[in-house]
């Protein structure tokens, strides 16, 4: 369960697959993970990387499928199993160090695709300029092996090919121009044939399963590592900035408190009737504000007690709460301004010694009638068995 949480914090719940095909178009599919299912969130077609960047969420990670004229593909039938020998059987004069290759083998049938490394690396760099991170890629029609078992038809199309399968194995691939754009049902999802490769690519990344053989595993590992570092730096920078602002705010309050104390001492030393009147006025103002605070607390006391009792009842022995804030302040309290609260929100912090029970506890909270949503705002290990967490609970206003 902890691994799933780490994956969510790293990749989120939205995944994207993109295919560059022979029509000089870019087919994109956005998938979203919801609980234990995957849905198609969106799909679109563009012609440039810049247009893709405008349509995708900011800093979206992408699985890339290169399937245009820069990719050479051959479908061969051979009893050979060794990758290099299959490559030279398909491309006898190939300078293997200059090319990325990917092979999908199904019995004695082999789909082999190659592309120059410089072309792939240049395309990845063009996405990086647009703040889109490539975390994996595939060549030609090799990714069809990932969804072949879900397609019942003996013949089906991709963006540039007609594939024939027998006994759940691809036995023939014919490259064609302008294939019909049919719709396939894959595990309950309707996928157009023009987007079959981009769908297969991103699905293989989500499930962390790849059936092909290639010489760019190290390149993909490098891409994922760079993405993790960028993600960590981005999140750490936001946290660091927030922490600095928090320290400045604390420093301001401390300074303001000392300053007020000194001023009060000066006023006391030179007290007169006018100063006494001001002190009485100030006292009245404080009493008014205190009354306002008391009214707010009185109004929310019944609800807060109910919520806290419910959460305490559901709390497992492996969790220890360190903080609980009901309707926290949204802004610093200012003179002559109303107090602004984050209504219908509850913030809980604490320490967990069991990630599975922690996840079960979150599900219990989510099932409560008065809970709208639960967000893990922070989760991180502080020791071998202990992890600190912070939850934001959105409450129903009914």
C-alpha positions as a printed Julia matrix, in Angstrom:
398×3 Matrix{Float64}:
   0.0     0.0     0.0
   2.91    2.33    0.79
   4.25    1.7    -2.71
   0.89    2.73   -4.2
   0.95    5.92   -2.14
   4.5     6.72   -3.26
   3.47    6.13   -6.89
   0.51    8.46   -6.47
   2.66   11.2    -4.92
   5.17   10.84   -7.78
   2.94   10.41  -10.84
  -0.48   11.56   -9.62
  -3.56    9.89  -11.09
  -3.43   11.24  -14.67
  -1.29    9.51  -17.32
  -0.75   10.41  -20.98
   0.21    8.43  -24.08
   1.26   10.18  -27.31
   1.9     8.72  -30.79
   3.69   10.44  -33.68
   2.39    8.65  -36.81
   2.9     8.66  -40.59
   0.2    11.27  -41.15
   2.39   13.84  -39.4
  -0.23   14.05  -36.68
   0.06   13.51  -32.95
  -2.51   11.28  -31.27
  -2.85   11.8   -27.5
  -4.81    9.87  -24.88
  -5.23   10.85  -21.22
  -6.0     8.05  -18.76
  -7.03    8.52  -15.14
  -6.79    6.07  -12.25
  -9.84    6.01  -10.01
  -9.7     3.54   -7.11
  -9.1     0.19   -8.83
 -10.15    1.17  -12.34
  -8.77    3.16  -15.26
 -10.89    5.5   -17.39
 -10.22    7.51  -20.55
 -10.26   11.11  -19.36
  -9.64   12.78  -22.74
  -8.17   12.31  -26.23
  -7.19   14.74  -28.96
  -5.21   15.13  -32.19
  -2.65   17.86  -32.96
   0.18   18.46  -35.4
   2.9    20.07  -33.24
   4.48   19.58  -29.85
   3.56   23.17  -29.0
  -0.14   22.42  -29.53
   0.17   19.35  -27.34
   1.68   21.47  -24.55
  -1.32   23.82  -24.67
  -3.8    20.96  -24.22
  -2.01   18.91  -21.56
  -1.98   19.69  -17.82
   1.07   21.68  -16.74
   4.23   19.54  -16.33
   2.38   16.38  -17.43
   4.51   13.23  -17.81
   4.08   11.29  -21.08
   4.72    7.85  -22.59
   5.82    8.42  -26.21
   5.24    6.13  -29.23
   7.28    6.98  -32.33
   5.58    5.42  -35.38
   6.3     7.71  -38.32
   8.63    7.63  -41.33
  11.68    7.89  -39.03
  10.96    4.36  -37.8
  11.84    1.3   -39.88
   9.79   -1.82  -39.16
  10.0    -5.41  -40.36
   7.89   -8.42  -39.5
   9.86  -11.66  -39.78
   9.22  -15.31  -39.08
  12.21  -17.03  -37.54
  13.13  -19.63  -34.95
  15.97  -17.38  -33.78
  15.59  -16.16  -30.18
  18.67  -13.94  -29.68
  17.92  -10.23  -30.19
  21.06   -9.21  -32.07
  20.73  -12.09  -34.52
  17.1   -11.19  -35.18
  18.16   -7.59  -35.8
  20.81   -8.53  -38.32
  18.44  -10.97  -39.96
  15.97   -8.12  -40.52
  18.56   -5.35  -41.11
  21.86   -6.96  -42.24
  23.97   -3.77  -42.4
  22.63   -2.13  -39.24
  25.06   -0.11  -37.1
  23.44   -1.09  -33.85
  25.17    1.58  -31.74
  23.45    4.32  -33.75
  19.94    2.95  -33.34
  17.33    2.22  -30.72
  15.53   -1.06  -31.4
  12.47   -2.8   -29.99
  11.36   -6.38  -30.66
   8.0    -7.99  -29.97
   8.34  -11.77  -30.26
   5.33  -14.08  -30.24
   6.5   -17.6   -30.88
   8.3   -17.64  -34.22
   6.8   -14.29  -35.31
   8.85  -11.17  -34.58
   7.91   -7.51  -35.04
  11.14   -5.48  -35.18
  11.3    -1.67  -35.16
  14.38    0.59  -35.22
  15.01    4.34  -35.15
  18.13    6.48  -34.97
  18.99    7.48  -31.41
  19.59   11.09  -32.46
  16.01   11.39  -33.78
  14.42    9.97  -30.63
  16.62   12.04  -28.32
  15.85   15.21  -30.29
  12.1    14.58  -30.05
  12.35   13.97  -26.29
  14.29   17.24  -25.95
  11.58   19.14  -27.88
   9.0    17.97  -25.33
  11.29   18.97  -22.47
  11.41   22.53  -23.84
   7.61   22.62  -23.48
   7.93   21.34  -19.86
   6.56   17.92  -20.82
   8.59   15.04  -19.41
   8.93   11.8   -21.39
   9.14    8.89  -18.93
   9.17    6.05  -21.47
   8.88    5.37  -25.19
   8.21    2.68  -27.8
   8.86    2.21  -31.53
   6.54    1.23  -34.36
   3.64   -1.14  -33.69
   5.41   -3.21  -31.04
   3.15   -2.04  -28.19
   0.14   -3.83  -29.74
   1.34   -6.95  -27.95
   0.18   -5.4   -24.69
  -3.49   -5.22  -25.73
  -3.62   -8.01  -28.3
  -5.21  -10.44  -25.82
  -8.1    -8.02  -25.23
  -9.04   -7.71  -28.93
 -11.35  -10.43  -30.21
 -11.16   -9.61  -33.94
  -8.72  -11.66  -36.0
  -7.83   -8.51  -37.96
  -7.53   -5.04  -36.46
  -5.95   -1.69  -37.32
  -3.57    0.81  -35.78
  -2.8     4.28  -37.15
  -0.73    2.82  -40.02
  -1.05   -0.96  -40.09
  -3.35   -3.97  -40.41
  -2.56   -6.72  -37.9
  -3.63  -10.35  -38.14
  -3.72  -12.61  -35.11
  -4.2   -16.33  -34.67
  -4.44  -18.08  -31.31
  -3.82  -14.75  -29.53
  -0.52  -14.26  -31.39
   0.18  -11.64  -34.06
   1.09  -13.53  -37.24
   1.18  -10.71  -39.8
   1.56   -6.91  -39.95
   0.88   -4.95  -43.14
   1.78   -1.26  -43.23
  -1.0     0.65  -45.05
  -1.98    4.23  -45.73
  -5.25    5.71  -44.46
  -6.54    2.69  -42.51
 -10.16    2.86  -41.29
 -10.53    4.37  -37.82
 -12.5     1.67  -36.03
 -13.33    1.41  -32.34
 -12.1    -1.46  -30.17
 -13.46   -2.4   -26.75
 -10.56   -3.13  -24.4
 -11.57   -4.29  -20.95
 -14.67   -2.09  -21.09
 -12.94    0.97  -22.6
 -13.69    2.11  -26.16
 -10.45    2.94  -27.98
 -10.12    4.19  -31.56
  -7.67    2.27  -33.74
  -5.8     5.52  -34.5
  -5.09    5.85  -30.76
  -4.48    2.18  -30.02
  -0.69    2.54  -29.76
  -0.72    5.62  -27.52
  -3.3     3.87  -25.31
  -1.22    0.67  -25.15
   1.95    2.59  -24.32
   0.54    4.57  -21.41
  -1.34    1.52  -20.1
   1.91   -0.48  -20.0
   3.47    2.33  -17.95
   0.55    2.47  -15.5
   0.69   -1.3   -14.96
   4.51   -1.31  -15.0
   4.49   -4.14  -17.52
   6.32   -4.29  -20.84
   6.46   -7.45  -22.98
   8.9    -6.23  -25.63
  12.71   -6.42  -25.74
  14.76   -3.29  -26.47
  18.18   -1.69  -26.04
  16.85    1.47  -24.38
  15.97    0.19  -20.9
  18.81    2.29  -19.44
  17.53    5.34  -21.34
  14.03    4.86  -19.9
  15.49    4.42  -16.4
  17.38    7.68  -16.89
  14.18    9.44  -18.02
  12.24    8.24  -14.97
  15.11    9.15  -12.61
  15.29   12.68  -14.03
  11.52   13.02  -13.66
  11.7    11.91  -10.01
  14.45   14.44   -9.31
  12.48   17.25  -10.96
   9.35   16.26   -9.07
  11.2    16.14   -5.75
  12.9    19.49   -6.39
   9.59   21.1    -7.32
   7.79   19.79   -4.23
  10.76   20.53   -1.95
  11.01   24.09   -3.3
   7.34   24.71   -2.58
   7.71   23.27    0.91
  10.9    25.27    1.52
   9.3    28.51    0.41
   6.29   27.86    2.61
   8.55   27.07    5.57
  10.52   30.31    5.11
   7.3    32.31    4.91
   6.08   30.55    8.04
   9.27   31.49    9.91
   8.94   35.1     8.76
   5.34   35.12    9.94
   6.32   33.73   13.36
   9.12   36.28   13.57
   6.65   39.05   12.78
   4.24   37.94   15.5
   7.04   37.64   18.07
   8.42   41.05   17.15
   4.95   42.54   17.17
   4.27   41.02   20.58
   7.47   42.46   22.09
   6.85   45.78   20.43
   3.33   45.96   21.82
   4.61   45.08   25.3
   7.21   47.85   25.2
   4.64   50.35   23.99
   2.26   49.36   26.76
   5.02   49.81   29.34
   5.77   53.29   27.97
   2.12   54.2    28.09
   1.85   52.89   31.66
   4.8    55.02   32.74
   3.17   58.17   31.37
  -0.39   57.25   32.18
  -3.0    60.02   32.35
  -6.7    60.36   31.99
  -6.54   60.38   28.2
  -4.45   57.21   28.16
  -6.85   55.57   30.59
  -9.69   56.35   28.23
  -7.77   54.78   25.34
  -7.08   51.7    27.44
 -10.77   51.41   28.25
 -11.6    51.74   24.55
  -9.04   49.07   23.72
 -10.45   46.82   26.41
 -13.93   47.23   24.94
 -12.62   46.34   21.47
 -10.89   43.24   22.81
 -14.05   42.18   24.59
 -16.0    42.57   21.36
 -13.51   40.42   19.49
 -13.53   37.87   22.29
 -17.3    37.75   22.08
 -17.04   37.18   18.32
 -14.61   34.3    18.86
 -16.83   32.82   21.59
 -19.83   32.99   19.27
 -17.91   31.18   16.53
 -16.74   28.48   18.93
 -20.22   28.06   20.42
 -21.73   27.71   16.94
 -19.3    25.03   15.81
 -18.79   23.21   19.12
 -21.55   20.67   18.59
 -20.38   19.83   15.07
 -16.7    19.68   16.02
 -17.41   17.38   18.97
 -19.42   15.08   16.72
 -16.65   14.96   14.08
 -13.86   14.46   16.6
 -15.76   11.65   18.38
 -16.37    9.88   15.07
 -12.71   10.12   14.05
 -11.48    9.03   17.49
 -13.78    6.0    17.36
 -12.41    4.93   13.95
  -8.76    5.49   14.94
  -6.66    2.26   14.9
  -3.99    1.56   17.53
  -1.23    2.1    14.95
  -2.09    5.8    14.55
  -1.24    8.57   16.98
  -2.67   12.02   16.35
  -0.52   15.1    17.02
  -2.83   17.86   15.77
  -6.48   18.37   14.81
  -7.74   21.66   13.41
 -11.43   22.26   12.73
 -12.28   25.12   10.36
  -8.71   26.56   10.3
  -8.01   30.22    9.55
  -7.62   31.06    5.85
  -5.97   34.44    6.47
  -4.08   36.18    9.25
  -6.41   38.07   11.59
  -6.35   41.79   10.81
  -7.72   44.75   12.65
 -11.25   45.78   11.69
 -11.52   42.81    9.32
 -13.8    39.81    9.84
 -12.2    36.52   10.85
 -12.1    34.21    7.83
 -12.23   30.47    8.34
 -11.85   27.54    5.97
 -15.38   26.32    6.52
 -16.25   22.65    6.36
 -12.61   21.54    6.57
 -10.76   19.43    9.11
  -6.96   19.03    9.18
  -5.48   16.03   10.99
  -1.77   15.34   11.59
  -0.07   12.45   13.32
   2.19    9.41   13.1
   1.42    6.02   11.53
   3.24    2.75   12.18
   1.29    0.69    9.64
   0.66    1.99    6.09
  -2.03   -0.64    5.37
  -4.1     0.27    8.43
  -3.51    3.93    7.61
  -5.04    3.39    4.15
  -7.96    1.42    5.64
  -8.55    4.23    8.11
  -8.69    6.78    5.25
 -11.29    4.63    3.5
 -13.36    4.49    6.71
 -13.26    8.27    6.96
 -14.22    8.61    3.27
 -17.26    6.39    3.89
 -18.66    8.69    6.59
 -21.84   10.5     5.51
 -20.51   13.93    6.42
 -17.19   13.51    4.57
 -17.0    14.81    0.99
 -13.34   14.06    0.24
 -10.08   13.1     1.97
  -6.76   14.43    0.63
  -3.32   13.23    1.73
  -1.54   16.58    2.08
   1.68   15.05    3.4
   3.08   11.56    4.02
   6.7    10.69    4.72
   8.83    8.29    6.72
  10.53    9.66    9.85
  12.04    6.34   10.9
  12.03    2.69    9.85
   8.52    2.01   11.16
   7.04    5.47   11.63
   5.6     7.86    9.03
   4.23   11.34    9.57
   1.03   12.3     7.8
  -1.32   15.2     7.3
  -4.9    14.79    6.01
  -7.3    17.42    4.74
 -10.94   16.38    5.16
 -13.61   18.26    3.26
 -16.86   18.16    5.24
 -20.43   18.26    4.04
 -22.19   21.56    4.73
 -25.47   19.79    5.39
